[in-house]
């Protein structure tokens, strides 16, 4: 009872201390407040942000801003001015993102304002250059929320009723990266719980998508291109469902020609979110402008996971690759940078590591900002991107450009001070299953280089199943014959070290030691010698379970060592007792031995004769995948039970 009382007191104190710690964490979280100055229907907003905690050695820390005005409009300016069309109450939301700062982004509470004097003469802004667009207020950070804005525009010459899909949480990642916390619409759109979509026209069966048409999905993935008009909606939806785990659907009505609208989504990153800060994750939107037709457009948005908001960053979509399927794929890498100077940058040089497994000659620039042409061989005076190589690097150089600095006067939009290069390349001819690391040195004009994080590529372990058969040689057993078949499991085509587990089923026959005894017999009926011969034989079905660690010296030679246990699934023992007699007279045989009796006793046992041991082996052939031959020696814990195993194996 005393121990129970002590435990309860300890538990109460632990919970009290823990709750106090939690409160401290919550109360010390920085807060950004919203202030405003209203003049009729015109409101000027100003944030009150907490002091920044400068990262040592980094450029000057600053805040990026994102405002949601409560009427479907938004701004990235620090102190925006907003004109409202209608009177009423509006809820203003604000997010501050700290850049080059050691802490978490500050929180901000929404603020309601009342507009009692409005004018319907305020013209709606028409800033969209595409029919569907996705933006975000910040890069995703574990345990933080972010806002995604889906903007769409009616490019038809008539009012339309349509549908919007947003897909998130990619299938290739085991855990969900996001939870959809809120969806905000401002034009009477309807958020639909189910994503089932019904066409108002007949479906052409020849164009319909069936789940078995995997080739069509792969074809769509291979030729997929953002913002292009597509017709096969069933195929697009099926491919999106195969790529993403979750989605949400919004229906809209009576959208006028050239009208632009925004839908706001608040996502919360999960505790299980992918922690790889070099990974690229994505969301996808599908815009069906008119429900009467299958015509639609698709837009993907890639994002880089961060632990701090550093705009100079390198990332890749090749963080987890299937080694069986990468031979002809083109992994993509993205280098982001920001000019944090007080003036514009005219030349930006990106010195990027290229791991040995990649073929530098296959580099292809997929996208860039600033948007420029690829430089020709001769010197030119116009803006262009030049690509050169060293033995271990690719060097991307923006020439003759104008990228404003974040500290430059009259620069209000921080996004305009940022740029990127996205490139892809192929694997080399003989690449191994290795993790790679690469980073970039970013040089603005003649300033000191800024070094990015490491971008990593990893291969999924994969599973290799092997078929194995061979012969066991027991030198210390009489007339031993042992054959086995079995299977192995190991990571697919590992580079150097890897684990391997096997299950072998062996059939083993052998004889025990022969025992012969003789004795003299002198009775009234018989005088002579009696010889007793006892022999036993075994017929076993054994299970062997080796667990070993292997090392591939090269593509053809491998070594291994490990532990093994063996148990007799069934053990049949045959004991034979033979008695012979020879008659003697005066100590001499007068008749040869004659058999007078023979007895055979058969016994069976199951799951018996458990043995353990250690093993050493070597293989020659195709060490990583394919056929090879091997020899293994097992030192058994049971006396006189060591044996040599010769085998052939084929890994798939």
Secondary structure, 3 states (H helix, E strand, C coil): CHHHHHHHHHHHHHHHHHHHHHHHHHHCCCECEEEEEEECCEEEEEEECCCCCECCCCCCCEEEEEEECCCCCEECCCCCEEECCCCEEEEEEEEEEEECECCCCCECCCEEEEECCCCCCCCCCCCCCCCEEEEECCCCECCCEEEEEEEEECCCCCCEEEEEEEEEEECCCCCCCEEEEEEECCCCCEEECCCCCCCCCCCCHHHCCCCCCHHHHHHHHHHCCCCCEECCHHHHHHHHHHHEEEEEEEEEEEECCCCEEEEEEEEEECCCCCCCCCEEEEEEEEEECCCCCCCEEEEEEEEECECCECCCEEEECCCCECHHHCCCCEEEEEEEEECCCCCCECCEEEEEECCCCEEEEEEEEEEEECCCEECCCCCCCCCEEEEEECCCEEEEEEECCCECCCCCCCCCCHHHHEEEEEEEEEECCCCCCCCEEECEEEEECCCCCEECCCEEECECCCCEEEEEEEEEECCCCEEEEEEEEEEEEECCCCCCEEEEEEEEEEEEEEECCCEEEEEEEECCCCEEEEEEEEEEEEEEEEEEEEEEEEEECCCCEEEEEEEEEEEEEEEEEEEEEEEEEEEEECCEECCCCEEEEEEEEEEEEEEEEEEEEEEEEEEEECCCCEEEEEEEEEEECCCCCCEEEEEEEEEC
